[in-house]
Amino acid sequence: MSLDPDAELVLGMIRASGRPPVQALSPQQAREVYRASRKAVTPEPPDVAQVDDLAAPGPGGTMALRMYRGLGSSGALPVLVFFHGGGFCIGDLDTHDYVCRKIANNAGCAVISVDYRLAPEHRFPAAVEDCAAAVDWVGKQAQLLGIDRGRIAVGGDSAGGNLSAVMSHMARDGDLPPVCFQMLLYPSVEMSMRHPSYRLDFSRLPLTPEAVRYFHGHYLRDERDQADWRASPLRAATFRGLVPAFILTVGYDPLRDEGAEYARLLEENDVATTFVHMSDQMHGFLTMGRVIGAADTALALAATALARAFARAR
């Protein structure tokens, strides 16, 4: 399958800009480049009913969160606690602002985006601990926030998909408030890089196996962390009893095979799973909707699955 022509346009823009690969940059430089690149490929933010910047206590101090209420929504809303992607090293509330707005509007819900601590300044398990603290805080503050404590979902892209999967396991095990759904968008779920898709030639793409290795090297304290299920949720002891899932993978992505295996394990353990594979797309395309038309299609699919889960959880 050929890469979507819209994605080819993005690759051309990257080549024309002379942007170096992420592994050639320091984490701080990579963050700046990533933020700057969003302006060229991310659409103008759609209006939502309300946006509030929040603060919550976390293990490393006060965490910033941002809450969106979708257009036309009212009353105590179901909520998606969203964790942004970026290899655990880059990304922030602003880089995924568009994605959160689209999901809030499309699903008619609230979305609370979490600004968890980034590596290498804060290595594993800091991000896990921050995200868990955020989910716990949202559950405890539900009435004040105007959300329905009985309809909390978790979701995110790439590294955020990893963190969402971990939160789902923790909620099932009683370590967090119950959640009703997990949205895993081209997730990273295994740190060993053992899957066949890592051996494919993705050298012209933004996310290469070398880039994944760069992110893992900054996130993990050492190789022993690979075996910890909180870093590699594919290694969790059991998948039975997890909440329903929406999992998106894409063809041009080193992470695609681990995401597919995660979906298969959920299905084998009787977890209701919607698995969507877009063979002509590349990792990261969901934030590139100014150029890649399929981004909004994929976000609409994910939001529809989310809205159905919220309806079933009433």
BELBEL-V951062 format. One record per pair of residues at least 24 apart in sequence whose C-alpha atoms are under 7 Angstrom apart, sorted by the first residue. I is the first residue (numbers start at 1). J is the second residue. If there is no record, write none. Layout:
i = [I | I]
j = [J | J]
This chain:
i = [1 | 1 | 2 | 3 | 3 | 4 | 4 | 6 | 6 | 7 | 7 | 10 | 22 | 23 | 23 | 27 | 30 | 31 | 31 | 35 | 38 | 41 | 41 | 41 | 41 | 42 | 42 | 42 | 42 | 43 | 43 | 45 | 46 | 48 | 48 | 56 | 56 | 58 | 58 | 59 | 59 | 63 | 63 | 64 | 64 | 65 | 65 | 65 | 65 | 66 | 66 | 66 | 67 | 67 | 67 | 67 | 68 | 68 | 68 | 68 | 68 | 69 | 69 | 69 | 69 | 70 | 70 | 70 | 70 | 70 | 71 | 71 | 73 | 73 | 75 | 76 | 76 | 76 | 77 | 77 | 77 | 77 | 77 | 78 | 78 | 78 | 78 | 78 | 78 | 78 | 79 | 79 | 79 | 79 | 79 | 79 | 79 | 80 | 80 | 80 | 80 | 80 | 80 | 80 | 81 | 81 | 81 | 81 | 81 | 81 | 81 | 82 | 82 | 82 | 82 | 82 | 82 | 82 | 83 | 83 | 83 | 83 | 83 | 84 | 84 | 84 | 85 | 85 | 85 | 85 | 85 | 86 | 86 | 87 | 87 | 88 | 88 | 88 | 88 | 88 | 89 | 89 | 89 | 89 | 90 | 96 | 99 | 103 | 103 | 106 | 106 | 107 | 107 | 107 | 107 | 119 | 119 | 120 | 120 | 123 | 123 | 123 | 124 | 124 | 124 | 128 | 132 | 136 | 136 | 139 | 151 | 151 | 151 | 151 | 152 | 152 | 153 | 153 | 153 | 153 | 154 | 154 | 154 | 155 | 155 | 155 | 156 | 156 | 156 | 157 | 157 | 157 | 157 | 158 | 158 | 158 | 158 | 159 | 159 | 161 | 161 | 161 | 161 | 162 | 162 | 162 | 165 | 166 | 166 | 168 | 169 | 172 | 172 | 180 | 180 | 181 | 181 | 181 | 181 | 182 | 182 | 182 | 182 | 183 | 183 | 183 | 184 | 184 | 184 | 185 | 185 | 185 | 186 | 186 | 186 | 186 | 186 | 186 | 186 | 187 | 188 | 188 | 189 | 189 | 189 | 189 | 189 | 190 | 190 | 190 | 190 | 191 | 191 | 191 | 192 | 195 | 195 | 196 | 197 | 197 | 197 | 197 | 198 | 202 | 207 | 207 | 208 | 209 | 234 | 239 | 239 | 240 | 240 | 240 | 241 | 242 | 243 | 244 | 244 | 244 | 245 | 245 | 245 | 246 | 246 | 246 | 246 | 246 | 247 | 247 | 247 | 248 | 248 | 248 | 249 | 249 | 249 | 250 | 250 | 250 | 250 | 250 | 250 | 250 | 251 | 251 | 251 | 251 | 251 | 252 | 252 | 252 | 252 | 253 | 253]
j = [279 | 280 | 280 | 280 | 281 | 280 | 281 | 291 | 292 | 281 | 292 | 291 | 211 | 211 | 214 | 89 | 90 | 90 | 91 | 95 | 95 | 288 | 289 | 290 | 291 | 287 | 288 | 289 | 290 | 289 | 290 | 98 | 101 | 101 | 105 | 134 | 137 | 130 | 133 | 129 | 130 | 115 | 116 | 114 | 115 | 112 | 113 | 114 | 115 | 112 | 113 | 114 | 110 | 111 | 112 | 113 | 101 | 104 | 110 | 111 | 112 | 104 | 109 | 110 | 111 | 104 | 105 | 108 | 109 | 110 | 105 | 108 | 108 | 109 | 146 | 146 | 147 | 148 | 109 | 110 | 146 | 147 | 148 | 109 | 110 | 147 | 148 | 151 | 152 | 310 | 109 | 110 | 111 | 147 | 151 | 152 | 153 | 110 | 111 | 112 | 152 | 153 | 154 | 155 | 111 | 112 | 113 | 135 | 153 | 154 | 155 | 111 | 112 | 113 | 114 | 154 | 155 | 156 | 113 | 114 | 155 | 156 | 160 | 156 | 157 | 160 | 156 | 157 | 158 | 159 | 160 | 158 | 159 | 159 | 215 | 118 | 119 | 159 | 215 | 219 | 118 | 119 | 120 | 215 | 118 | 287 | 287 | 299 | 303 | 300 | 303 | 303 | 304 | 306 | 307 | 218 | 219 | 218 | 219 | 219 | 220 | 221 | 219 | 220 | 221 | 163 | 167 | 176 | 177 | 177 | 179 | 180 | 310 | 313 | 179 | 180 | 179 | 180 | 181 | 182 | 181 | 182 | 183 | 182 | 183 | 184 | 183 | 184 | 185 | 184 | 185 | 186 | 187 | 185 | 186 | 187 | 188 | 187 | 188 | 185 | 186 | 187 | 188 | 187 | 188 | 189 | 233 | 230 | 233 | 242 | 242 | 241 | 242 | 243 | 313 | 243 | 244 | 245 | 309 | 243 | 244 | 245 | 246 | 245 | 246 | 247 | 246 | 247 | 248 | 247 | 248 | 249 | 248 | 249 | 250 | 255 | 256 | 259 | 283 | 259 | 255 | 259 | 232 | 233 | 234 | 258 | 259 | 232 | 233 | 234 | 258 | 226 | 231 | 232 | 226 | 257 | 258 | 257 | 254 | 255 | 256 | 257 | 254 | 252 | 253 | 283 | 254 | 254 | 262 | 266 | 269 | 269 | 270 | 271 | 271 | 271 | 271 | 271 | 272 | 273 | 272 | 273 | 274 | 273 | 274 | 275 | 302 | 305 | 274 | 275 | 276 | 275 | 276 | 277 | 276 | 277 | 278 | 277 | 278 | 279 | 280 | 281 | 282 | 283 | 278 | 279 | 280 | 281 | 282 | 280 | 281 | 282 | 283 | 282 | 283]
